[in-house]
Amino acid sequence: MMPTVSFASVLTRFFTQRLIQQRHASPHTVGSYRDTFRLLLRFAKTRTGKDPSRLVWEDIDAPLISAFLDDQQEHRGITARSQNLRLTAIRSLFRYAAFELPEHADQIQRVLAIPCKRSAHPQIGYLIRSEVDALLAAPDQSIWSGRRDHAWLLLAVQTGLRLSELTGLTRQEVQLGTGAYVHVIGKGRKERCTPLTKQTAAVLQAWLAEPTRGDGQVVFPNRYGGRLSSDGLQYLLARHVETAGEACASLRHKRVSPHVLRHTAAMMLLQAGVDTTVIAMWLGHESVETTRVYLEADLELKRQMLAKTAPPGGAPTIYRPDDALLVFLQNL
């Protein structure tokens, strides 16, 4: 008989040793995995009646995980993509356990064999220039929060920083003056420097010259001087999009998220003729293949490509109805 293994002990080692010490996973990855296992443990409690700390490894098997994923889709309404992200976190734990618990190989392999959900890949959303201008004009710059929001909106659209990179940006990571740039540590702990335009640098310089709140380290603080939360920034963005929609009708029908601002920065670079390999470095993509989605979404670029091709032959044909008597006889 195999000895009983505490699920809590394996999960704890997975986070502390595997993710943090060995892989040096980013806070974003750790947070995403943490949320997945919180939900899984709550679901397991309803199924097994055990508190999470009392669960043993055998409790978290393939049928329970499959039921958890189905429950997430049916009752929480998550998309197939979000469901696959949950499964990715769970698979990562079980791949780690394959080395830690070889005696549970059968259970582990059954979990690893759970397939991902097939999902559609819609084209990315981004803003055109008139929509960008309306959004940047939306914050009330006569007040402190409006000047802050105008600054981070401009920075997001120009640099394509991720949501976590915007909220976590510190003064030490902003270099102004000649050759102005921002330095961030992004997804996968990849460092990158992104140059700033003269306009963006001037706006940031004016913003950083204002009296600081809190310890003065966060570039875009909340009203108390602390770091803006992700939910807080998304709420502010939604409010400004609603305001901008009054001046730009096309914004009323668009779902604008911080990632849409990132896509907008990429599309502006692409439409300016910047190569996709450079855009991949600009955005901090792991692979240039990730940047291909911008090529697929750029309709104007496709029109330019079409104009360079030799069109196949073809001529319109004018419709002429049949003789009325023949039509009458045909319908008998």
N, C-alpha and C positions, 0 to 999 in steps of 0.2 A: 504493500500500500504506500502510495506517495505521501510524503509529509505535506501538511497544510501550509500554504504560503499566503501571507497577508497581501491583499491587493494594494493596500495603503503603502506598504513598505516598498513595493516595486514602483508604484507611481511616484513616490517621493524621490527615490533614487533616479528615476527617469528625468525628473525636472532638474534636480540639483547636480547630478553627475553628467547625464547625457546632454541635456539641452544647454545648461548654463556653463559647466566646466569644460566639457569636451567640444561641443559644437559652437559655443559662444553665441547662442541664438539671440536675436534682437529682442528687445522688450515687446515689440509688436507680435513676434512669433510666440513668445512665452505667454503673452496675454491671450492670444487666440486659442492656443492649446489649453490654457487654464479654463477658459470659458466652456470649451467643449467637454472637459472632464467634469466640471461642475454640473452641467446638464445631464451627463451620462450617469453620474453618481446619484443625482436626485431621481432619475428614472429607475435606476437599479433598486433604490430604496422602496419605491412603490411596487416593484415586481417581487422583490425578495423579502421585504419587511425588515431588512437589516440596515442599521446605520452605516454610512460609508466607511467608517473606521473598523467595522466588524466584517466587512466583505472579505472573502477569500478569493484567490485567483480564479478558481473554477467557477465562481458565480458570474464572472464577466465573460460569457462565451458567445459564439457566433449568433445563436438565436436571439439572445438578449440584445446584442448590438444591432442586429437587423431590425428588431422591433423598435429599438430606440430611434434609429434613422427614419423608419416609417412614421413613428409618432411625431418626430420633428416636422416632417413634411405635412402630415395630415392636420395636426392640431396647432402647430406654430406657424404654418404657412411658409416655411423656408423654401428657397429655390433649390433646384438640382445642384447648382454650383455651390451654394452654401452647405448642402448636404455632403457634397464631395469633400469640402474643406474639413468638415467634422470627421469624415472617414479617414482623411489624410492624417489627422492628429492621432486617431486611434491606431491606425496602422503603424505609425512611427513608434508608439509605445510597444506594440506587439513585436515589431522587428527587434527592438532593444531587448525584449523579454526572451526572444529566441536564443540569445546568448546566455542570459541569466538563468533561464528555466528550461533547459533542454528536455527535461522529463515531461514537459507540457507541450511538446512539439505538435502533436495532433491538434490540440485546441488552438494553438497559435496559427497553424497553417489554415485552419478553417476560417479564422477571422481574417487573415490576410487574403483569402480567396473571395471575400465579399466584393462584388463588382461595384464600380462607380456608376452613378446614374448618367445616362446620356442626356445632354442638354444642348439647347440651341445656342449659337454664338452670334448674338445680335451685333450690328455695327456699333462702334463706340459713339458716344455723344460728345459734341464739342460746341463751342460758341463761335459765331462769326463776329467780324469786327464791330458791327453796329451793336450787337448784344453785349460785347465786352465793354464798349464805351458807356452804354446805359447802366451796366452793373457797377462800373467804377464811379459813376456819378451818383449812385443811389445813396451812399452813406452821407449823413449830415456832417460836413466837416467843420461846422461851427462849434461842435462839442467834442470832448475828448474821445469818446467811444467811436464817433464817426471818423475822426482822423486815424485812429488805430485800424478800423475796419478797411478804410480806403487803402492804407499801407499794406495790410496783409493780402487784400484782394489783388492789388497790383503786383505784389511779389509772387503770388501764386500763379497768376496768368503769365508772367514773364519768365519765371524760372521752372515752373512745373513741379515744385516741391510737393511731397506727399503730405497728407493731413498731419501725421505724427511729426513730420519734420517742421511743419509750420508752427504747431503748438509748442514744440520743444526747443525752438530756436532761441539761442542766447546772444547777448551782445558780443561776446567774444567770438562768435561764429560769423559776425557781420563785419567785413572789412570795407571801409568806404575810402574815398579819395581816388587817386589814380589807380586804374585797374581794379575797381570795386568788385567784390564777389561775396557770396555766402558759402560757408563750409559746413557741410552736414554729414552725419553718419546715418546712412539710410538702411533700407532693408538688407538683411544679411550682413549687417555691420560694414557695409561698403562705404568708404569715404569718397566724397566728391566735392569739387569746388565748382560753383556755377556763377559765371560773370553776370554783372548787373548793367542794365542800360543807364545812361545818364539820368533819365527821368526817374527810374526806380531808385537809383542811388540818392537823388535829391530828395525824393519823398521820404525815404528811410532816414536820411540825415536830419531832416526837419522833425520827424517823429521821435527819433532818439534824443533830440535836444530838449524835449519836453520834460517837466518834472517827473521823476520816477515814482513808482508805487511798489510797495513790498521791498524786496532786497535789490530791486533794480536790474536783475540779471535777465529776466524773461523779456524778449523783444515785444511780444504781443500778450500782455497780462490781462487778467480779468479785472474787475473794478477794485478788487482787494489787493492786487499786486501779484497774485499767484498765477500759475499756468492755466491758460484757457483749456477747458476739457474738449474732447473731440465732439461730444454732443453739443456743447456750447457753441463751438465754431460753426457746426452744421446748422444750428438754429439761427445764428446770425446771418449765415449765407442765405438761408431760405427767406428770411425777412427782407434782405436786400434784393433778392431776386423778385420778390413780390412787388417791391417798390419800383424796381427797374422795369417791370412788366407794364407799368402805367405809361412809360415813354416808349417802350419797344414791345410791340404786340407779339412778336414771335417768341419772346421769353415766357409768355403766359402758358404756352403749351410744351415747355421743356422742363425736364427734371434735371435740375442743376445741383450736383454734389461737388465736394472738394476734388474728387477724382476727375470730374468733367473739366474743371479748371486746369488740371494737369494735362488732360487730353488736348485742351485748347492751346496750351503752350507748345505741345508737340506738333499740332497741326499748323501753327503759325510758322514754326521752323521748317516744316516740310514744304509748305507753300512758298517759302522764301528760297527754296532750292537746296536746303541743307540735306546732306546724305543721311540715310537712315542709320548708318553705323555711328555717326556723330550724335544723332538724336538719342540713340540707345545709351551712349556715354553720358549725355546731358541729363537724361532722366534716371540714370543709375540702373538700367535694365541688366539683368544677368545675361541675357542673350539678345542678339540683334533680331532674332525671329520674333520676339515680343513686339518689336516696333513695326512689324509688317501690318498690324491692324490699322495703322494710320494710313498706309497706302490703300488699303481696302475701303476706307471710309471717305477718302478725298475724291469727291465727285468731279471737282474742277480739274484735278490732275488727270482723271480718266478722260475728260473731254479733250484736254490738250493732247493726250496720247492718241485719241481717236482722230484728231485733226491731222496727225502725222501719217496716218495709214492710207493706203490706196483702197477706196471703198469698192466692194463688189458691184458688178453691173446690175442694173434693175431700172425699171421704168413703171410709173403708175399706169393703171388701166382704168378707164372711165366706165362706170357702170351704166349699162343701157338695158332697161327693162324689156322683157320679151313682148311680142305682139299681143295685144289684149285678147284676141280670139284664141291664140295658142295657149295662153294662160288659162282661159276659160275651159278649153278642152282638156288641159292637163289636170285640172282640179276636179273633173267629173269622176 
